[in-house]
Each structure stands twice: as structure tokens, then as C-alpha cells.
Amino acid sequence: MRSKIHPLFWMIFWFLLFILGAYFIHELTLELNAIRPAQVLLDHAYLANALLAVLILVIIYWLRKKYFSQIGFLFLAGSMLKFAVFFIWFSPAYKADGILSKAEFIGFFIPYFISLVFESLAVYRLLNSKPDTDS
């Protein structure tokens, strides 16, 4: 008998695999351009965005049956949470020297964008499913 792996697991698995690959490519690109990844908080940016994206998706998935018509608002609340994390944690560190460099901006924006696309696709999939199904 074949066991069925939960669709949420697969969404998270592929997201983590993709963002991990993006992290290593980003880190290599920075090192080839003589920019230290720690200088742009690369580890923190990828980790924070990945953890928040997974957390947001799990919460939305968990609440999908009870609050199906409010999934879009839950998604927006998750986006607001990510913005709050950026302004509380990353912005002061990036502006410590008085400027926000291109490498710092891209260091946060790439993982943020990857996470946003992943969350958007997952929410799109949930909205196009029936509220009483598991996919």
C-alpha cells in the first residue's frame, strides 16, 4: 500500500529546496564579486524569509477551512509581518553606515521575492481548491 504524502509537505519541500539553491548561487555570486555575504546579512535574510514563508503558509493552510473566504487577508497579514521584520531587524543594520548599498538591498530582496512568489502560488492553489479538501 502506497502512503500519500501531504501536499503541504511537498509545497514546503520544493520551496526549501529552491530557496536553498538560490542562497548558494547568491552567496557564490557575492564572493566572486569580493563582497562578503555576512556584510549584507545574507544568511539572516534567507533564513528569516524562508521561516516566515513556511510559517505563514502553515498558518494559512491550518486555517483554510474555518476562514476560507479570508485567506487573502491572512496572506496580507503575513506580508505585513515580513515587512515588520525587515524594518525592525534588517533596516537598522543596513543603514548603520548611513547608506543602503545595492548589495544589501538585493541581499534582502531576492529571498523576499522568492518567498513572496512561493506564498502567492500556494495561496492561489488554496483559493482554487474547495475549502473542504486537503490539496
Secondary structure per residue as TSV (DSSP state, phi and psi in degrees):
chain	resnum	aa	ss	phi	psi
A	1	M	-	360.0	131.2
A	2	R	-	-89.1	130.2
A	3	S	-	-88.8	140.2
A	4	K	-	-91.0	126.2
A	5	I	-	-85.0	135.7
A	6	H	-	-58.8	135.6
A	7	P	H	-59.0	-32.4
A	8	L	H	-62.2	-39.6
A	9	F	H	-58.5	-45.7
A	10	W	H	-65.8	-39.6
A	11	M	H	-60.2	-46.1
A	12	I	H	-68.1	-41.7
A	13	F	H	-58.0	-51.1
A	14	W	H	-66.5	-36.8
A	15	F	H	-62.5	-49.4
A	16	L	H	-63.9	-37.8
A	17	L	H	-64.1	-44.3
A	18	F	H	-66.4	-45.7
A	19	I	H	-70.7	-30.7
A	20	L	H	-66.3	-43.0
A	21	G	H	-61.8	-43.3
A	22	A	H	-62.1	-38.5
A	23	Y	H	-60.7	-48.3
A	24	F	H	-66.1	-38.1
A	25	I	H	-65.2	-42.9
A	26	H	H	-63.4	-45.6
A	27	E	H	-61.5	-43.8
A	28	L	H	-62.9	-42.1
A	29	T	H	-61.6	-42.6
A	30	L	H	-64.0	-44.3
A	31	E	H	-65.7	-36.4
A	32	L	H	-66.5	-24.2
A	33	N	T	-99.2	16.4
A	34	A	T	59.1	36.5
A	35	I	-	-114.5	125.0
A	36	R	-	-73.3	128.5
A	37	P	G	-57.2	-32.3
A	38	A	G	-66.3	-27.5
A	39	Q	G	-62.9	-29.8
A	40	V	G	-108.8	15.1
A	41	L	T	53.9	41.1
A	42	L	H	-60.9	-46.9
A	43	D	H	-57.9	-46.4
A	44	H	H	-64.8	-41.0
A	45	A	H	-65.2	-45.7
A	46	Y	H	-68.3	-43.1
A	47	L	H	-64.4	-47.6
A	48	A	H	-62.3	-46.2
A	49	N	H	-66.3	-40.1
A	50	A	H	-66.6	-46.8
A	51	L	H	-63.8	-43.6
A	52	L	H	-66.0	-39.3
A	53	A	H	-63.8	-44.4
A	54	V	H	-65.0	-44.4
A	55	L	H	-60.2	-46.0
A	56	I	H	-61.9	-44.4
A	57	L	H	-64.7	-42.9
A	58	V	H	-62.7	-42.8
A	59	I	H	-64.3	-45.5
A	60	I	H	-62.3	-43.6
A	61	Y	H	-63.7	-40.9
A	62	W	H	-65.7	-35.4
A	63	L	H	-94.8	3.5
A	64	R	T	-60.8	-34.8
A	65	K	T	-75.6	-44.4
A	66	K	T	-73.7	-36.7
A	67	Y	T	-122.3	42.9
A	68	F	G	-55.9	-42.0
A	69	S	G	-73.8	-11.3
A	70	Q	G	-107.9	13.1
A	71	I	H	-57.4	-40.4
A	72	G	H	-60.4	-39.9
A	73	F	H	-69.0	-36.3
A	74	L	H	-63.5	-39.6
A	75	F	H	-61.9	-45.0
A	76	L	H	-64.6	-37.2
A	77	A	H	-63.2	-38.6
A	78	G	H	-64.3	-39.3
A	79	S	H	-64.8	-39.2
A	80	M	H	-63.9	-38.1
A	81	L	H	-61.2	-42.8
A	82	K	H	-65.4	-38.9
A	83	F	H	-63.4	-41.8
A	84	A	H	-61.2	-43.0
A	85	V	H	-61.0	-42.4
A	86	F	I	-61.0	-49.2
A	87	F	I	-72.3	-28.4
A	88	I	I	-83.8	-41.0
A	89	W	I	-101.6	-47.6
A	90	F	I	-88.3	-43.3
A	91	S	H	-56.3	-47.4
A	92	P	H	-61.2	-38.0
A	93	A	H	-68.6	-39.6
A	94	Y	H	-69.0	-34.6
A	95	K	T	-94.5	9.9
A	96	A	T	-59.5	-33.1
A	97	D	T	-93.5	6.3
A	98	G	S	93.0	-8.6
A	99	I	-	-136.8	154.5
A	100	L	-	-107.4	103.6
A	101	S	-	-72.0	162.8
A	102	K	H	-61.4	-40.9
A	103	A	H	-64.3	-38.5
A	104	E	H	-66.8	-44.8
A	105	F	H	-61.3	-48.9
A	106	I	H	-66.1	-33.8
A	107	G	H	-61.3	-30.4
A	108	F	H	-93.4	-38.1
A	109	F	H	-67.3	-40.5
A	110	I	H	-61.1	-52.3
A	111	P	H	-65.5	-32.7
A	112	Y	H	-63.4	-45.4
A	113	F	H	-65.4	-43.7
A	114	I	H	-60.0	-44.9
A	115	S	H	-64.2	-41.1
A	116	L	H	-63.5	-43.2
A	117	V	H	-63.4	-44.8
A	118	F	H	-59.4	-48.5
A	119	E	H	-62.7	-41.9
A	120	S	H	-61.8	-45.0
A	121	L	H	-64.2	-40.1
A	122	A	H	-65.9	-43.6
A	123	V	H	-67.2	-39.1
A	124	Y	H	-57.8	-44.9
A	125	R	H	-63.6	-41.5
A	126	L	H	-65.3	-40.8
A	127	L	H	-67.3	-28.9
A	128	N	T	-88.4	0.0
A	129	S	S	-100.3	165.3
A	130	K	-	-77.2	145.1
A	131	P	T	-61.9	-17.9
A	132	D	T	-103.8	14.3
A	133	T	S	-106.4	167.3
A	134	D	-	-96.1	-3.7
A	135	S	-	-97.3	360.0
